[in-house]
Amino acid sequence: AQSVTQPDIHITVSEGASLELRCNYSYGATPYLFWYVQSPGQGLQLLLKYFSGDTLVQGIKGFEAEFKRSQSSFNLRKPSVHWSDAAEYFCAVGSSGSGNTGKLIFGQGTTLQVKP
Amino acid sequence: ETGVTQTPRHLVMGMTNKKSLKCEQHLGHNAMYWYKQSAKKPLELMFVYNFKEQTENNSVPSRFSPECPNSSHLFLHLHTLQPEDSALYLCASSRGQGLTNEKLFFGSGTQLSVL
């Protein structure tokens, strides 16, 4: 069965510091991988997605993520965090191939706090 | 603004009340979803509608009753809820379920408190 694990429930970084949020997935076939961000009181917004091709994916707001099949990981990174990046981040995995039902499985989320 | 609007933003109801959550999308999408977001738990998919037909019911209790009169509107009718049903209920839409996992567009959610 598909599953997504975000090992870090809460992360605090200083503004201007680099950021890496971890995501590990379990899926037998080629996964579709996503990172979403949720600001307080808002719905989720897609940051980036990986379907195939280049394993380093660029997203909005200066975020990037790298798919590593050997480690079953899809970690999210940003070289320099801004105070406005404080939010909750969700990794998700979707099925691929025929018979896809468009279902996404989400991780528990990682809350990012940014110190001035 | 994502093009997906949910009302009300906040709802407080007693266990014997009946209420409805509304979701509307202006994106021309054909698939709509209800997700439940409880504190510190992964988002739980509840229902999926594709071209107005329900294609997924993720073992949701019958006290939650979805309705999709057309591709732009989705309702979640609530009755005799339990306190553990308190959560943020998120609506989402996509171009179509069954495509290559299209991007989901989420509404801001309805924060539900059951007393």
Interface residues (C-beta under 8 A of the other chain):
Chain A: V4 I9 Y32 F34 Y36 G41 Q42 G43 L44 Q45 L46 K49 F51 F90 G94 S95 S96 N100 T101 G102 K103 L104 I105 F106 G107 Q108 G109
Chain B: T2 V4 Q6 A31 K40 K41 P42 L43 L45 V48 N50 T55 E56 L90 A92 S94 G96 Q97 G98 L99 T100 N101 E102 K103 L104 F106 G107 S108 G109
